[in-house]
């Protein structure tokens, strides 16, 4: 791997860490904002899906724009937009103002992901699954650190000083503006085919993969959204809840980090299936406990839940190598956003049967996801079934 490739992977993985840390600022503050703005559980449950719509559901649109037109603008300016708006949520004094900050910040997050995933994939072309795991896990770890950062700032300086954390995103933007490489669209050749045609040819396996990703997202977002309320009911402080949420997300990042190397060794399909089979029972067990046993099982459940995230992105990219940004957006963004739409339903359910029971029911969706992945075509263990030159044709400048 060249020095330029290593720099690219390190820079964009670091930017992913910072950008995604902003995405989780809202999580530990939800109970506080609910009291401050007099929000119902249903209204609170709409905030995370709203962020997911602009940051995730819209990612295929960002990806298609990236594949066809822009060369690096989304990777460079996405983190800056996220930093400005999501670090300002503590300044919101009304629900419409909070909605505006969340929606615009989500746009910055969403714009960054597809283009950056495509650039990363080309930079680590000889070890795609492992490279994508590093990139994906850096974002997941960033999501884990976000609640700790915002909780510390709020505890030290007050909710209205949340904008102090904007400075980190500004520094990242400056580094990206200076060093981020260009993502070139795939050149048209006599053998190339329109993106829509390529997607149609793999619609059945891609639909299975996407559906499993949606179900995994539904579980993750529901637990992530309502865990703070469950912990608050158990008597934990803001800081204590932030640590538990961070642990759940952090161990998910660790799972994603190992997912790529496991897939390179044992096969992506096999790793994806087993991770889903193990994730659901671990989470259900965690939700039936309290205290440290519950926190430990939450970490284990989060680990299994996220092992397949980067693996599934690479599986999709291998099926449609000519539309890497688009399918990355489909798996990383659109699937997460679609799954997040279940969060308000989980909120309504929690009002009827309680947070623990509602989240336990939702966690069972991982077993359905495993069944869908079982129907996915069997893969081989070799790390890069798609010829390197086929992917390099749409690569980045080295």
C-alpha positions as CSV (number, residue, x, y, z in Angstrom):
1,X,0.0,0.0,0.0
2,X,1.4,3.4,-1.0
3,X,2.1,6.2,1.4
4,X,-0.7,8.3,-0.3
5,X,-3.2,5.5,0.2
6,X,-2.2,5.2,3.9
7,X,-2.6,9.0,4.3
8,X,-6.0,8.9,2.6
9,X,-7.2,6.1,4.8
10,X,-5.9,7.8,8.0
11,X,-7.3,11.2,7.1
12,X,-10.8,10.1,6.1
13,X,-11.1,7.6,9.0
14,X,-10.2,10.4,11.4
15,X,-12.7,12.7,9.7
16,X,-15.3,9.9,10.0
17,X,-14.6,9.7,13.7
18,X,-15.1,13.4,14.3
19,X,-18.1,13.7,11.9
20,X,-20.0,10.8,13.5
21,X,-19.2,12.0,17.0
22,X,-21.5,15.0,16.3
23,X,-24.3,12.6,15.2
24,X,-24.6,11.2,18.7
25,X,-24.6,14.6,20.6
26,X,-28.4,14.4,20.8
27,X,-28.6,11.0,22.5
28,X,-27.7,11.8,26.1
29,X,-29.4,15.2,25.9
30,X,-32.8,13.8,24.9
31,X,-34.2,13.6,28.5
32,X,-33.0,17.1,29.2
33,X,-34.3,18.6,26.0
34,X,-37.6,16.8,26.6
35,X,-38.1,18.5,29.9
36,X,-36.8,21.9,28.6
37,X,-39.0,21.9,25.6
38,X,-41.9,19.9,27.1
39,X,-41.7,17.1,24.5
40,X,-43.6,13.8,24.6
41,X,-41.8,10.4,24.1
42,X,-43.3,10.3,20.6
43,X,-41.9,13.7,19.8
44,X,-38.5,12.7,21.2
45,X,-38.7,9.5,19.1
46,X,-39.1,11.6,15.9
47,X,-35.9,13.6,16.4
48,X,-33.5,10.7,15.7
49,X,-35.4,9.5,12.6
50,X,-35.4,13.1,11.4
51,X,-31.6,13.2,11.7
52,X,-31.5,9.8,9.9
53,X,-33.6,11.1,7.0
54,X,-31.2,13.8,6.2
55,X,-28.0,11.9,7.2
56,X,-29.0,8.4,6.0
57,X,-32.1,8.1,3.8
58,X,-30.8,10.8,1.5
59,X,-27.4,9.2,1.1
60,X,-28.2,7.5,-2.2
61,X,-28.9,10.9,-3.7
62,X,-25.6,12.2,-2.3
63,X,-23.9,9.1,-3.7
64,X,-25.3,9.5,-7.2
65,X,-24.3,13.1,-7.2
66,X,-20.8,12.1,-6.1
67,X,-20.4,9.3,-8.7
68,X,-21.5,11.6,-11.5
69,X,-20.3,15.2,-10.7
70,X,-18.5,16.2,-7.5
71,X,-14.9,15.1,-6.9
72,X,-14.4,15.7,-3.2
73,X,-16.6,18.6,-2.0
74,X,-19.0,16.4,0.0
75,X,-16.1,14.7,1.9
76,X,-14.5,18.1,2.6
77,X,-17.6,20.2,3.6
78,X,-19.8,17.6,5.2
79,X,-17.9,17.6,8.5
80,X,-18.0,21.4,8.7
81,X,-21.8,21.6,8.2
82,X,-22.3,18.8,10.8
83,X,-20.1,20.6,13.3
84,X,-21.8,24.0,13.0
85,X,-25.4,22.8,13.4
86,X,-25.1,19.7,15.7
87,X,-22.9,21.5,18.2
88,X,-25.5,24.2,18.5
89,X,-28.4,22.0,19.6
90,X,-28.0,23.3,23.2
91,X,-29.0,26.7,21.9
92,X,-32.4,25.5,20.7
93,X,-35.2,27.2,22.7
94,X,-38.1,25.7,20.7
95,X,-38.9,22.5,18.9
96,X,-38.8,24.1,15.4
97,X,-35.3,25.5,16.1
98,X,-34.1,22.1,17.4
99,X,-35.6,20.4,14.3
100,X,-33.7,22.8,12.1
101,X,-30.4,22.2,13.8
102,X,-30.9,18.4,13.7
103,X,-32.0,18.3,10.0
104,X,-29.1,20.5,8.7
105,X,-26.5,18.8,10.8
106,X,-27.8,15.5,9.5
107,X,-27.3,16.7,5.9
108,X,-23.6,17.4,6.7
109,X,-23.2,13.9,8.1
110,X,-24.9,12.3,5.1
111,X,-23.0,14.2,2.5
112,X,-19.7,13.0,3.9
113,X,-20.3,9.3,3.9
114,X,-20.8,8.0,0.3
115,X,-18.0,9.9,-1.3
116,X,-15.6,9.1,1.5
117,X,-16.5,5.4,1.5
118,X,-15.8,5.3,-2.2
119,X,-12.4,7.0,-1.8
120,X,-11.5,4.7,1.0
121,X,-12.4,1.6,-0.9
122,X,-10.1,2.5,-3.8
123,X,-7.3,3.5,-1.4
124,X,-7.3,0.1,0.2
125,X,-8.1,-1.9,-2.9
126,X,-6.0,-4.9,-2.0
127,X,-7.7,-5.3,1.4
128,X,-11.1,-3.8,0.9
129,X,-13.0,-5.5,3.7
130,X,-10.3,-4.7,6.3
131,X,-9.9,-1.1,5.0
132,X,-13.6,-0.5,5.1
133,X,-13.7,-1.9,8.6
134,X,-11.2,0.7,9.8
135,X,-13.2,3.4,8.1
136,X,-16.6,2.2,9.4
137,X,-15.3,1.5,12.9
138,X,-13.7,4.9,13.3
139,X,-17.2,6.4,12.7
140,X,-18.8,4.0,15.2
141,X,-16.2,4.8,17.8
142,X,-16.8,8.5,17.1
143,X,-20.5,7.9,17.7
144,X,-19.5,6.3,21.1
145,X,-17.3,9.3,22.1
146,X,-19.9,11.9,21.1
147,X,-22.2,11.4,24.1
148,X,-19.2,11.6,26.5
149,X,-18.0,14.9,24.9
150,X,-21.3,16.6,24.9
151,X,-22.1,15.4,28.4
152,X,-18.8,16.7,29.7
153,X,-19.3,20.1,28.1
154,X,-22.9,20.4,29.4
155,X,-21.8,19.3,32.9
156,X,-18.9,21.8,33.0
157,X,-20.4,24.8,31.2
158,X,-24.1,24.3,30.7
159,X,-26.4,23.3,27.9
160,X,-26.1,26.6,26.1
161,X,-22.4,26.2,25.7
162,X,-22.6,23.1,23.5
163,X,-21.3,25.1,20.6
164,X,-17.8,25.0,22.1
165,X,-17.3,21.6,20.3
166,X,-17.7,23.3,16.9
167,X,-14.0,24.0,16.8
168,X,-13.0,20.4,16.4
169,X,-15.0,20.1,13.1
170,X,-13.5,23.3,11.8
171,X,-10.0,21.9,12.3
172,X,-11.0,18.7,10.5
173,X,-12.5,20.7,7.6
174,X,-9.2,22.6,7.2
175,X,-7.2,19.3,7.0
176,X,-9.6,17.8,4.5
177,X,-9.6,21.0,2.4
178,X,-5.8,20.7,2.2
179,X,-5.2,17.0,1.9
180,X,-8.4,15.1,0.8
181,X,-7.8,13.4,-2.6
182,X,-10.2,13.5,-5.5
183,X,-12.7,10.8,-6.2
184,X,-13.0,10.3,-10.0
185,X,-16.1,8.9,-11.6
186,X,-15.7,5.7,-13.4
187,X,-14.6,6.3,-17.0
188,X,-17.1,5.3,-19.7
189,X,-15.9,2.3,-21.8
190,X,-17.5,0.0,-24.3
191,X,-17.9,-2.6,-21.5
192,X,-19.5,-0.2,-19.0
193,X,-23.2,-0.2,-18.3
194,X,-25.6,2.3,-16.8
195,X,-25.8,2.2,-13.0
196,X,-29.5,1.4,-13.0
197,X,-28.9,-1.5,-15.3
198,X,-26.1,-2.8,-13.0
199,X,-28.4,-2.5,-10.0
200,X,-31.2,-4.4,-11.7
201,X,-28.9,-7.4,-12.4
202,X,-28.2,-7.9,-8.7
203,X,-31.6,-6.7,-7.4
204,X,-32.4,-10.0,-5.6
205,X,-29.2,-10.4,-3.5
206,X,-28.9,-6.7,-3.0
207,X,-32.5,-6.6,-1.7
208,X,-31.7,-9.4,0.8
209,X,-28.6,-7.6,1.9
210,X,-30.4,-4.2,2.2
211,X,-33.4,-5.7,4.1
212,X,-31.1,-7.3,6.7
213,X,-29.3,-4.0,7.1
214,X,-32.6,-2.2,7.7
215,X,-33.6,-4.6,10.4
216,X,-30.2,-4.3,12.1
217,X,-30.5,-0.5,12.0
218,X,-34.0,-0.7,13.5
219,X,-32.6,-2.6,16.5
220,X,-29.5,-0.4,16.9
221,X,-31.3,3.0,16.6
222,X,-34.2,1.9,18.9
223,X,-31.7,0.8,21.6
224,X,-29.6,3.9,21.1
225,X,-32.5,6.2,21.3
226,X,-34.3,4.9,24.3
227,X,-31.4,3.5,26.4
228,X,-31.0,6.9,28.0
229,X,-34.6,6.9,29.2
230,X,-34.3,3.4,30.5
231,X,-31.2,4.2,32.4
232,X,-32.7,7.4,33.8
233,X,-35.6,5.4,35.1
234,X,-33.0,3.2,36.9
235,X,-31.5,6.3,38.6
236,X,-28.4,6.9,36.5
237,X,-27.1,10.5,36.1
238,X,-26.5,12.2,32.7
239,X,-22.8,11.3,32.9
240,X,-23.5,7.7,33.9
241,X,-26.0,7.2,31.1
242,X,-23.5,8.7,28.6
243,X,-20.9,6.2,29.7
244,X,-23.3,3.3,29.2
245,X,-24.4,4.6,25.8
246,X,-20.8,5.1,24.8
247,X,-19.9,1.6,25.8
248,X,-22.7,0.1,23.7
249,X,-21.6,2.1,20.7
250,X,-17.9,1.8,21.3
251,X,-18.0,-2.0,21.4
252,X,-20.1,-1.9,18.3
253,X,-17.2,-0.1,16.7
254,X,-14.8,-2.8,17.9
255,X,-17.1,-5.4,16.4
256,X,-17.0,-3.6,13.1
257,X,-13.2,-3.3,13.2
258,X,-12.9,-7.1,13.5
259,X,-15.7,-7.8,11.1
260,X,-13.6,-7.1,8.0
261,X,-10.7,-9.3,8.9
262,X,-13.1,-12.1,9.9
263,X,-14.9,-11.7,6.5
264,X,-11.6,-11.8,4.7
265,X,-10.8,-15.1,6.4
266,X,-14.1,-16.9,6.8
267,X,-16.4,-15.3,4.2
268,X,-18.6,-12.2,4.4
269,X,-21.9,-14.1,4.3
270,X,-21.0,-16.5,7.1
271,X,-19.8,-13.7,9.4
272,X,-22.9,-11.6,8.7
273,X,-25.2,-14.5,9.6
274,X,-23.5,-15.5,12.8
275,X,-23.3,-11.9,14.0
276,X,-27.0,-11.5,13.7
277,X,-27.8,-14.8,15.4
278,X,-25.7,-13.9,18.4
279,X,-26.7,-10.2,18.7
280,X,-30.4,-10.5,19.4
281,X,-30.2,-13.0,22.4
282,X,-27.3,-10.9,23.9
283,X,-29.4,-7.7,23.8
284,X,-32.5,-9.4,25.1
285,X,-30.5,-10.8,28.0
286,X,-29.0,-7.4,28.7
287,X,-32.4,-5.8,28.9
288,X,-33.6,-8.4,31.4
289,X,-30.8,-7.4,33.8
290,X,-29.8,-4.3,35.7
291,X,-26.5,-2.8,36.8
292,X,-23.1,-4.0,35.6
293,X,-24.3,-7.4,34.2
294,X,-26.7,-5.5,32.0
295,X,-24.0,-3.0,30.8
296,X,-21.6,-5.9,30.0
297,X,-24.2,-7.7,28.0
298,X,-25.2,-4.5,26.2
299,X,-21.5,-4.2,25.1
300,X,-21.5,-7.8,23.9
301,X,-24.7,-7.3,22.0
302,X,-23.5,-4.1,20.4
303,X,-20.3,-5.9,19.3
304,X,-22.2,-8.7,17.5
305,X,-24.7,-6.2,16.1
306,X,-22.1,-4.2,14.3
307,X,-19.7,-6.9,13.1
308,X,-21.5,-7.1,9.7
309,X,-21.8,-3.3,9.0
310,X,-18.6,-2.8,7.0
311,X,-18.8,-6.3,5.7
312,X,-22.1,-5.7,4.1
313,X,-20.9,-2.5,2.5
314,X,-18.1,-4.3,0.8
315,X,-20.5,-7.1,-0.3
316,X,-22.6,-4.5,-2.0
317,X,-19.6,-2.7,-3.6
318,X,-18.4,-6.0,-5.1
319,X,-21.8,-6.6,-6.7
320,X,-21.9,-3.1,-8.3
321,X,-18.2,-1.9,-8.6
322,X,-19.2,0.8,-11.0
323,X,-21.4,2.6,-8.5
324,X,-19.4,2.3,-5.3
325,X,-20.6,5.6,-3.8
326,X,-24.3,4.8,-4.6
327,X,-24.3,1.3,-3.1
328,X,-22.2,2.5,-0.1
329,X,-24.9,5.1,0.5
330,X,-27.6,2.4,0.1
331,X,-26.0,0.2,2.8
332,X,-24.5,2.8,5.1
333,X,-27.1,5.5,4.9
334,X,-30.5,4.5,3.3
335,X,-30.7,1.3,5.3
336,X,-29.9,3.0,8.5
337,X,-32.4,5.7,7.8
338,X,-35.1,3.3,6.9
339,X,-34.5,1.3,10.0
340,X,-34.6,4.4,12.1
341,X,-38.2,5.0,11.2
342,X,-39.1,2.3,13.6
343,X,-37.9,4.3,16.5
344,X,-41.1,6.3,17.0
345,X,-43.0,3.0,16.9
346,X,-40.8,1.7,19.6
347,X,-41.5,4.8,21.6
348,X,-45.3,4.3,21.4
349,X,-44.8,0.7,22.3
350,X,-42.7,1.7,25.3
351,X,-45.6,3.8,26.6
352,X,-47.7,0.7,26.7
353,X,-45.3,-2.0,28.0
354,X,-42.2,-0.2,29.2
355,X,-38.8,0.5,27.6
356,X,-37.2,-2.8,28.5
357,X,-40.0,-4.9,27.1
358,X,-40.3,-2.8,23.9
359,X,-36.6,-3.0,23.2
360,X,-36.5,-6.7,23.9
361,X,-39.2,-7.3,21.2
362,X,-37.3,-5.1,18.7
363,X,-34.0,-6.9,19.4
364,X,-35.6,-10.1,18.1
365,X,-35.5,-8.6,14.6
366,X,-31.9,-9.7,14.3
367,X,-33.0,-13.3,13.9
368,X,-35.2,-12.3,10.9
369,X,-32.1,-10.5,9.5
370,X,-30.1,-13.7,9.9
371,X,-32.7,-15.6,7.9
372,X,-32.5,-13.1,5.1
373,X,-28.7,-13.3,5.0
374,X,-29.0,-17.1,4.9
375,X,-30.7,-16.7,1.5
376,X,-27.8,-14.5,0.2
377,X,-25.6,-16.3,-2.4
378,X,-22.7,-18.2,-0.9
379,X,-19.4,-16.3,-1.1
380,X,-15.8,-17.5,-1.3
381,X,-13.2,-16.7,1.3
382,X,-10.8,-14.8,-1.1
383,X,-10.6,-11.2,0.0
384,X,-11.3,-9.6,-3.4
385,X,-13.6,-11.6,-5.8
386,X,-13.8,-8.5,-8.1
387,X,-10.7,-8.1,-10.2
388,X,-8.5,-5.3,-8.9
389,X,-8.3,-3.6,-12.3
390,X,-12.1,-3.4,-12.4
391,X,-12.2,-1.3,-9.3
392,X,-9.0,0.6,-10.0
393,X,-10.6,1.9,-13.2
394,X,-12.8,4.3,-11.1
395,X,-10.1,4.9,-8.4
396,X,-8.5,7.9,-6.9
397,X,-5.3,9.6,-7.9
398,X,-2.4,7.8,-6.1
